[in-house]
Amino acid sequence: MNKNRIIIVFIILIFTVTGLYYLASLQTETTNNAIGVVVTVGPEVEFVKAVGGDKVDVTLMVPPGADPHTYEPLPDQLNHVANSKMYIEVGTPIEFELNYMDKMKDINPHMVVVNSSKGIDLIPNTAEHENNSDPHVWVSPKNAKVMVENIYQGLVQLDPNNTAYYTNNRNNYLKQLDELNMNITNSLKGKENSQIIVYHPAWAYFCRDYNLTQIPIETGGKEPTSQEIASVIDLAKKNNIKVIFVEPQYSSKSADVIAAEINGKVVKIDDLAENYIENLNNVAKTFSSV
């Protein structure tokens, strides 16, 4: 009897292991069938996943904490580009794309490239990007809707058999972006025409949408001079501004100096967070509290 029981247990183990292996192989096959999509900045991750759902596998080129104006892609990331079917570029004069987009197209000439900012009213001639356009289009929920639509069109072009799936996902996410816009408007009620001091000038599109003005500490990607720091200090004192906003990609050294001079504080906000809706809701609440 004991021998028979051992045989039965052994057979059960064989079937269990075989079943688990089969399920794992199905999961691997599902993952391999997903459309490889590469994006430049964090917010695009949420946009693509919102539309593509389980039919996309997203690779982010500029990782959290990195600066898209200076970041250089790693060999492993370029391997992902070589094996992907689509690249969602921001499509604005952001240095990462200006420096590497042509190279990535050469690596994978069959990759569908989608300009996610197509149709957006770009802000020209900022201090940082003289004679060009401000690249930080994603900080505006209104712009995000355009970007999502462009992403949707790209996925439908590449995978027309799942158009209904992408359409439903797009519509649901556009509703969430409309709700985000309403929430930000409500959060900033009474703050119209306010000035915010930021280290890096990434918030022009957000400010345009909600009637704010950003005052940057650095321009042109360079550390501010002592004269520029003194100018910001004078402006802050004149307008009774007590908060300096800094993105996590940049040093807070200059902001700390200014905050000390105005008896204020430094607050971190992130324009590149992947959790786009949650992040912008938090940013709006942070702006409204100063």
C-alpha positions as CSV (number, residue, x, y, z in Angstrom):
1,M,0.0,0.0,0.0
2,N,2.8,2.4,0.9
3,K,4.4,1.8,-2.4
4,N,1.2,2.5,-4.3
5,R,0.7,5.7,-2.4
6,I,4.2,6.8,-3.3
7,I,3.5,6.1,-7.0
8,I,0.2,8.0,-6.8
9,V,1.8,11.0,-5.1
10,F,4.6,10.9,-7.7
11,I,2.1,10.9,-10.5
12,I,0.2,13.9,-9.0
13,L,3.5,15.8,-8.7
14,I,4.3,15.1,-12.3
15,F,0.9,16.4,-13.4
16,T,1.2,19.5,-11.1
17,V,4.6,20.4,-12.4
18,T,3.6,19.8,-16.0
19,G,0.5,22.0,-15.5
20,L,2.5,24.8,-13.9
21,Y,5.0,24.7,-16.8
22,Y,2.2,24.9,-19.3
23,L,0.6,27.9,-17.6
24,A,4.0,29.6,-17.4
25,S,4.5,28.9,-21.1
26,L,1.1,30.5,-21.9
27,Q,2.0,33.5,-19.9
28,T,5.4,33.8,-21.7
29,E,3.6,33.5,-25.0
30,T,1.1,36.2,-24.0
31,T,3.9,38.5,-23.0
32,N,5.8,37.8,-26.2
33,N,2.7,38.6,-28.3
34,A,2.4,42.0,-26.7
35,I,3.4,45.0,-28.8
36,G,6.7,46.4,-27.8
37,V,6.3,50.1,-27.4
38,V,9.2,52.5,-26.4
39,V,8.6,55.9,-24.9
40,T,10.9,58.8,-23.9
41,V,9.4,60.2,-20.7
42,G,7.5,58.8,-17.7
43,P,4.1,60.3,-18.3
44,E,3.9,58.5,-21.7
45,V,4.1,55.2,-19.9
46,E,0.7,55.8,-18.3
47,F,-0.7,57.1,-21.6
48,V,0.4,54.0,-23.6
49,K,-0.7,51.5,-20.9
50,A,-4.1,53.3,-20.5
51,V,-4.8,52.8,-24.3
52,G,-2.9,49.6,-25.0
53,G,-3.8,47.7,-21.8
54,D,-2.5,44.1,-21.8
55,K,-1.7,44.3,-25.5
56,V,1.4,46.5,-25.0
57,D,4.8,46.0,-23.3
58,V,6.2,49.5,-22.5
59,T,9.9,50.4,-22.3
60,L,10.9,53.8,-20.8
61,M,14.0,55.4,-22.1
62,V,14.6,58.2,-19.6
63,P,14.3,56.5,-16.2
64,P,13.0,58.1,-13.0
65,G,15.4,60.6,-11.6
66,A,17.2,61.2,-14.9
67,D,17.1,64.4,-17.0
68,P,15.7,64.1,-20.5
69,H,17.8,67.0,-21.5
70,T,21.1,65.2,-20.8
71,Y,20.4,61.5,-20.5
72,E,22.2,59.0,-22.7
73,P,20.6,55.6,-23.5
74,L,22.2,52.4,-22.2
75,P,23.0,49.5,-24.5
76,D,20.2,47.4,-23.0
77,Q,17.7,50.1,-23.7
78,L,18.8,50.3,-27.3
79,N,18.3,46.5,-27.5
80,H,14.7,47.1,-26.5
81,V,14.4,49.7,-29.3
82,A,15.8,47.2,-31.8
83,N,13.1,44.6,-30.8
84,S,10.1,47.0,-30.5
85,K,7.4,47.7,-33.0
86,M,6.6,51.3,-32.0
87,Y,8.3,54.4,-30.6
88,I,6.1,57.1,-29.1
89,E,8.3,60.2,-29.3
90,V,7.4,63.4,-27.5
91,G,8.0,65.1,-30.8
92,T,9.2,68.4,-29.3
93,P,12.8,69.8,-29.2
94,I,13.7,67.8,-26.2
95,E,17.4,67.0,-26.2
96,F,17.2,63.2,-25.7
97,E,15.2,62.9,-28.9
98,L,17.2,65.5,-30.8
99,N,20.4,63.6,-30.0
100,Y,19.3,60.0,-30.3
101,M,16.0,59.7,-32.3
102,D,17.8,59.3,-35.7
103,K,20.1,56.7,-34.2
104,M,17.2,54.7,-32.8
105,K,15.4,54.8,-36.2
106,D,18.5,53.4,-37.8
107,I,18.7,50.6,-35.2
108,N,15.1,49.7,-36.1
109,P,14.0,51.1,-39.4
110,H,10.8,49.1,-39.4
111,M,9.6,50.6,-36.1
112,V,6.5,52.7,-36.3
113,V,7.3,56.2,-34.9
114,V,4.4,58.3,-33.5
115,N,4.8,62.0,-32.8
116,S,2.6,62.3,-29.7
117,S,2.6,66.1,-29.7
118,K,1.2,66.4,-33.2
119,G,-1.6,68.9,-33.1
120,I,-0.5,70.6,-29.9
121,D,-0.2,74.4,-29.8
122,L,3.4,74.7,-28.8
123,I,4.8,77.6,-26.7
124,P,7.6,79.2,-28.7
125,N,10.8,80.9,-27.7
126,T,11.0,80.1,-23.9
127,A,14.1,81.3,-22.1
128,E,15.4,77.7,-22.1
129,H,14.8,77.0,-25.7
130,E,15.2,80.2,-27.6
131,N,14.2,80.0,-31.3
132,N,12.5,76.7,-30.6
133,S,9.5,75.5,-28.7
134,D,9.0,74.5,-25.0
135,P,9.3,70.7,-25.0
136,H,7.4,69.9,-21.8
137,V,4.0,69.5,-23.4
138,W,3.0,66.6,-21.1
139,V,2.4,68.8,-18.0
140,S,-0.9,69.9,-19.5
141,P,-3.9,67.6,-19.2
142,K,-5.3,69.2,-22.3
143,N,-2.1,68.4,-24.2
144,A,-2.2,64.9,-22.7
145,K,-5.5,64.3,-24.4
146,V,-3.9,65.1,-27.8
147,M,-1.0,62.8,-27.0
148,V,-3.3,60.0,-26.0
149,E,-5.2,60.4,-29.3
150,N,-2.0,60.2,-31.3
151,I,-0.9,57.1,-29.4
152,Y,-4.4,55.5,-30.0
153,Q,-4.1,56.2,-33.8
154,G,-0.6,54.6,-33.8
155,L,-1.8,51.5,-32.1
156,V,-4.8,51.2,-34.4
157,Q,-2.5,51.5,-37.4
158,L,-0.3,48.8,-36.1
159,D,-2.9,46.5,-34.7
160,P,-6.3,47.2,-36.5
161,N,-7.8,43.9,-35.3
162,N,-8.0,45.3,-31.8
163,T,-9.4,48.7,-32.7
164,A,-12.5,48.3,-30.5
165,Y,-10.4,47.4,-27.5
166,Y,-8.1,50.4,-28.0
167,T,-11.1,52.7,-28.6
168,N,-12.8,51.7,-25.4
169,N,-9.6,52.2,-23.4
170,R,-8.9,55.5,-25.0
171,N,-12.4,56.8,-24.3
172,N,-12.2,55.8,-20.6
173,Y,-8.8,57.4,-20.1
174,L,-9.9,60.7,-21.9
175,K,-12.7,60.9,-19.4
176,Q,-10.2,60.6,-16.6
177,L,-8.1,63.4,-18.1
178,D,-11.2,65.6,-18.3
179,E,-11.8,64.8,-14.6
180,L,-8.2,65.7,-13.8
181,N,-8.6,69.0,-15.6
182,M,-11.7,69.8,-13.5
183,N,-9.9,68.8,-10.3
184,I,-6.9,71.0,-11.0
185,T,-9.2,73.9,-11.9
186,N,-11.0,73.5,-8.6
187,S,-7.8,73.1,-6.7
188,L,-6.4,76.4,-8.1
189,K,-9.5,78.4,-7.8
190,G,-8.5,81.8,-6.4
191,K,-4.9,81.4,-7.5
192,E,-5.3,82.9,-10.9
193,N,-2.4,85.1,-12.0
194,S,-0.2,83.8,-9.2
195,Q,3.5,83.4,-9.7
196,I,5.4,80.2,-8.9
197,I,9.2,80.0,-8.7
198,V,10.6,76.8,-10.1
199,Y,14.2,75.7,-10.5
200,H,13.7,74.2,-14.0
201,P,11.1,75.8,-16.4
202,A,9.1,72.7,-17.1
203,W,5.6,74.1,-16.2
204,A,4.8,76.6,-19.0
205,Y,2.0,74.5,-20.5
206,F,0.5,73.9,-17.1
207,C,0.7,77.6,-16.2
208,R,-0.9,78.5,-19.6
209,D,-3.9,76.3,-18.9
210,Y,-4.5,77.5,-15.3
211,N,-3.5,81.2,-15.5
212,L,-0.2,80.9,-13.5
213,T,3.2,82.3,-14.3
214,Q,6.4,80.4,-13.7
215,I,9.6,82.1,-12.7
216,P,12.6,79.9,-13.5
217,I,15.8,79.9,-11.5
218,E,17.9,78.3,-14.2
219,T,17.6,78.9,-18.0
220,G,19.3,77.2,-20.9
221,G,20.2,74.2,-18.7
222,K,22.9,76.1,-16.9
223,E,23.4,76.8,-13.2
224,P,22.2,80.3,-12.4
225,T,24.7,83.1,-11.8
226,S,24.9,85.0,-8.6
227,Q,23.2,87.9,-10.3
228,E,20.3,85.7,-11.5
229,I,19.9,84.3,-8.0
230,A,19.8,87.8,-6.6
231,S,17.1,88.8,-9.1
232,V,14.9,85.8,-8.1
233,I,15.4,86.7,-4.4
234,D,14.3,90.3,-5.1
235,L,11.3,89.1,-7.0
236,A,10.3,86.7,-4.3
237,K,10.5,89.3,-1.6
238,K,8.6,91.8,-3.7
239,N,5.7,89.4,-4.3
240,N,5.9,87.7,-0.9
241,I,6.7,84.3,-2.4
242,K,7.8,81.8,0.2
243,V,8.1,78.5,-1.7
244,I,10.7,77.4,-4.3
245,F,9.8,74.3,-6.4
246,V,12.4,71.9,-7.5
247,E,12.2,68.8,-9.7
248,P,14.0,65.6,-8.4
249,Q,16.2,65.5,-11.5
250,Y,18.0,68.7,-10.4
251,S,20.1,69.9,-7.6
252,S,18.3,72.0,-5.0
253,K,21.5,74.0,-4.1
254,S,20.4,77.3,-5.7
255,A,16.8,76.9,-4.5
256,D,18.1,76.3,-0.9
257,V,20.1,79.6,-1.1
258,I,17.0,81.5,-2.3
259,A,14.7,79.9,0.3
260,A,17.1,80.8,3.1
261,E,17.2,84.5,1.9
262,I,13.4,84.8,1.8
263,N,12.7,82.7,5.0
264,G,10.9,80.2,2.7
265,K,11.1,76.5,1.9
266,V,12.0,74.2,-1.0
267,V,9.3,71.8,-2.2
268,K,9.8,69.0,-4.7
269,I,7.5,68.4,-7.6
270,D,8.0,66.0,-10.5
271,D,7.0,66.7,-14.1
272,L,8.2,63.2,-15.2
273,A,6.4,60.9,-12.8
274,E,4.8,57.8,-14.5
275,N,1.6,58.0,-12.3
276,Y,0.4,60.9,-14.4
277,I,-3.1,61.6,-13.1
278,E,-2.2,61.1,-9.5
279,N,0.9,63.2,-9.8
280,L,-0.7,66.2,-11.4
281,N,-3.5,66.2,-8.9
282,N,-0.9,66.3,-6.2
283,V,1.1,69.1,-8.0
284,A,-2.1,71.2,-8.3
285,K,-2.8,70.8,-4.6
286,T,0.8,71.7,-3.8
287,F,0.7,74.9,-6.0
288,S,-2.7,75.8,-4.4
289,S,-1.2,75.6,-0.9
290,V,1.3,78.4,-1.4
